[in-house]
């Protein structure tokens, strides 16, 4: 996919960004965009994500992560214990502090949840941006589940992270939510990783 980390390459004048991304353009009508690009109906095998960005809270995207990966490799190759604080320090040094709440929905329920979250993102009620996986990519997951990612600008800002979670709950986004820092994805920190790190920083239920 195009772009750095979890974000598409920023482009203007077109919804289709190529490399699997469809992005809402602020000059367009949001309701028409959501009707045209329903995640449950998006079966194009070349489309993986549908994306909206808050005009009130610009997304912060790093341009270079090679140094982070080099430092991470040095740390993990040293044999020293790797801690969450080590990852946090790498993120802060690189300015790569974005994170996201993850909402999971099956195809029959994803369109409503995505519409609510996309509108709230554009209104500035949530975080910096949001994206949802397409039906074509959800078909490769167990139970055909889509993931909706709701981004915040700084995973170390716990107050803001949980402000967004509280706002999601006020929008009737129920069920389990998981929060993950994007740098964990970039560094390959998933479940059962060799460093014994927990991939998600927070999880809540309602």
C-alpha positions as CSV (number, residue, x, y, z in Angstrom):
1,X,0.0,0.0,0.0
2,X,1.2,3.5,-0.7
3,X,2.2,5.9,2.0
4,X,4.2,5.6,5.2
5,X,2.9,3.2,7.9
6,X,-0.8,3.1,8.1
7,X,-1.6,6.1,6.0
8,X,-2.1,6.7,2.2
9,X,0.0,9.0,0.1
10,X,-1.7,12.3,0.3
11,X,-3.3,13.3,-3.1
12,X,-5.7,15.9,-4.2
13,X,-8.5,15.9,-6.8
14,X,-9.2,12.2,-6.8
15,X,-10.9,9.6,-4.6
16,X,-8.8,6.7,-5.9
17,X,-5.3,7.0,-4.6
18,X,-4.1,3.8,-6.2
19,X,-2.3,1.0,-4.3
20,X,-5.4,0.0,-2.5
21,X,-6.7,3.3,-1.0
22,X,-9.8,5.3,-1.6
23,X,-9.7,8.7,0.2
24,X,-12.5,11.2,0.8
25,X,-11.8,14.6,-0.6
26,X,-13.1,17.5,1.4
27,X,-14.5,19.2,-1.7
28,X,-16.9,16.3,-2.2
29,X,-20.2,15.4,-0.5
30,X,-19.6,13.0,2.4
31,X,-23.0,11.3,2.2
32,X,-22.5,10.6,-1.5
33,X,-19.0,9.3,-0.8
34,X,-20.2,6.9,1.9
35,X,-23.1,5.7,-0.3
36,X,-20.7,5.1,-3.2
37,X,-18.0,3.4,-1.2
38,X,-19.8,1.1,1.3
39,X,-17.2,-1.2,2.8
40,X,-19.6,-4.2,2.7
41,X,-20.0,-3.7,-1.1
42,X,-16.4,-2.8,-2.0
43,X,-15.3,-6.0,-3.7
44,X,-12.6,-4.7,-6.0
45,X,-9.6,-6.9,-5.2
46,X,-7.3,-3.9,-5.6
47,X,-9.1,-1.8,-2.9
48,X,-8.1,-2.5,0.7
49,X,-9.0,0.6,2.6
50,X,-11.5,3.5,2.5
51,X,-10.1,6.6,4.3
52,X,-11.3,9.9,5.7
53,X,-9.2,12.6,7.4
54,X,-10.3,15.2,9.9
55,X,-9.9,18.7,8.5
56,X,-9.9,20.0,12.1
57,X,-7.1,17.7,13.3
58,X,-4.5,17.1,10.5
59,X,-2.9,13.7,10.5
60,X,0.7,13.6,11.5
61,X,2.6,11.3,9.2
62,X,6.4,10.6,9.4
63,X,8.3,10.7,6.1
64,X,11.3,8.4,7.0
65,X,11.3,5.3,9.2
66,X,14.6,3.8,8.1
67,X,16.3,5.1,11.2
68,X,13.7,3.7,13.5
69,X,14.0,0.3,12.0
70,X,17.8,0.4,12.2
71,X,17.7,1.4,15.9
72,X,15.1,-1.4,16.5
73,X,17.3,-4.0,14.8
74,X,20.3,-2.9,16.9
75,X,18.2,-3.1,20.1
76,X,16.7,-6.6,19.4
77,X,20.0,-7.9,18.1
78,X,21.8,-6.9,21.3
79,X,20.1,-9.5,23.4
80,X,18.9,-7.0,25.9
81,X,15.4,-7.1,27.3
82,X,13.0,-5.1,25.1
83,X,10.4,-3.0,27.0
84,X,7.4,-0.9,26.0
85,X,9.4,2.1,27.2
86,X,12.1,1.3,24.5
87,X,9.4,1.4,21.8
88,X,8.0,4.6,23.2
89,X,11.4,6.2,23.1
90,X,11.9,5.2,19.5
91,X,8.5,6.6,18.5
92,X,9.1,9.9,20.3
93,X,12.5,10.4,18.7
94,X,11.1,9.8,15.2
95,X,7.9,11.8,15.8
96,X,6.0,8.6,14.9
97,X,3.4,8.7,17.7
98,X,0.2,7.9,15.9
99,X,-2.1,5.2,17.2
100,X,-5.6,3.8,16.6
101,X,-8.6,2.4,18.2
102,X,-9.7,-0.7,16.3
103,X,-13.4,-1.6,15.9
104,X,-14.3,-4.9,14.3
105,X,-17.6,-5.5,12.5
106,X,-19.0,-8.2,10.1
107,X,-20.0,-7.1,6.7
108,X,-23.7,-6.9,7.6
109,X,-23.0,-4.4,10.3
110,X,-19.9,-2.5,9.1
111,X,-21.6,0.1,6.9
112,X,-23.6,1.7,9.7
113,X,-20.6,1.8,12.1
114,X,-18.3,3.2,9.4
115,X,-20.8,5.9,8.4
116,X,-21.1,7.1,12.0
117,X,-17.3,7.1,12.6
118,X,-16.5,8.7,9.2
119,X,-19.0,11.6,9.9
120,X,-17.7,12.1,13.4
121,X,-14.1,12.2,12.1
122,X,-14.9,14.8,9.5
123,X,-16.7,16.8,12.2
124,X,-13.6,16.8,14.4
125,X,-15.2,14.8,17.2
126,X,-12.8,11.9,17.1
127,X,-9.1,11.8,16.1
128,X,-7.0,12.7,13.1
129,X,-8.4,10.2,10.6
130,X,-10.2,6.9,10.2
131,X,-10.1,4.0,7.7
132,X,-12.1,0.8,7.1
133,X,-11.1,-2.4,5.4
134,X,-13.0,-3.3,2.2
135,X,-15.1,-6.4,1.8
136,X,-12.5,-8.0,-0.5
137,X,-9.9,-7.7,2.2
138,X,-12.3,-8.8,5.0
139,X,-13.0,-12.0,3.1
140,X,-9.5,-13.1,4.0
141,X,-10.2,-12.8,7.8
142,X,-11.9,-15.2,10.1
143,X,-15.6,-14.6,10.2
144,X,-15.3,-12.1,7.4
145,X,-14.7,-9.2,9.8
146,X,-13.9,-5.7,8.7
147,X,-11.7,-3.5,10.9
148,X,-12.3,0.2,11.4
149,X,-9.3,2.2,12.6
150,X,-9.8,5.5,14.4
151,X,-6.5,7.4,14.7
152,X,-5.2,9.6,17.4
153,X,-2.1,11.8,17.0
154,X,-0.1,10.6,20.0
155,X,-0.4,7.3,21.8
156,X,1.5,8.7,24.8
157,X,-1.3,11.2,25.3
158,X,-3.6,8.9,27.4
159,X,-6.1,11.7,28.1
160,X,-6.7,12.2,24.4
161,X,-6.7,8.5,23.6
162,X,-9.5,7.9,26.1
163,X,-11.3,11.0,25.1
164,X,-11.7,9.4,21.6
165,X,-12.8,6.1,23.2
166,X,-15.4,7.9,25.3
167,X,-16.7,9.7,22.1
168,X,-16.9,6.4,20.3
169,X,-19.1,5.0,23.1
170,X,-21.3,8.1,23.0
171,X,-21.9,7.3,19.3
172,X,-23.1,3.8,20.2
173,X,-20.0,2.0,19.0
174,X,-20.3,-0.9,21.4
175,X,-18.4,-4.1,22.0
176,X,-14.6,-4.6,22.5
177,X,-12.2,-1.9,21.3
178,X,-8.4,-2.3,21.1
179,X,-5.9,0.5,20.9
180,X,-2.5,0.0,19.2
181,X,0.4,2.3,18.5
182,X,1.3,2.4,14.8
183,X,5.0,1.9,15.6
184,X,4.1,-1.6,16.9
185,X,2.8,-2.5,13.5
186,X,5.8,-1.1,11.7
187,X,8.2,-3.0,14.0
188,X,6.3,-6.2,13.6
189,X,5.1,-6.5,17.2
190,X,2.1,-8.8,16.9
191,X,0.6,-11.5,19.1
192,X,3.1,-14.0,20.4
193,X,6.1,-11.8,19.4
194,X,9.5,-13.0,20.5
195,X,10.0,-10.0,22.9
196,X,6.9,-10.8,25.0
197,X,5.4,-7.4,24.3
198,X,1.7,-6.9,24.4
199,X,0.6,-5.6,20.9
200,X,-2.4,-3.6,22.1
201,X,-1.8,-0.8,24.7
202,X,-5.4,-0.6,25.8
203,X,-8.6,-2.5,25.5
204,X,-12.1,-1.7,26.7
205,X,-15.6,-3.3,26.4
206,X,-19.2,-2.2,26.8
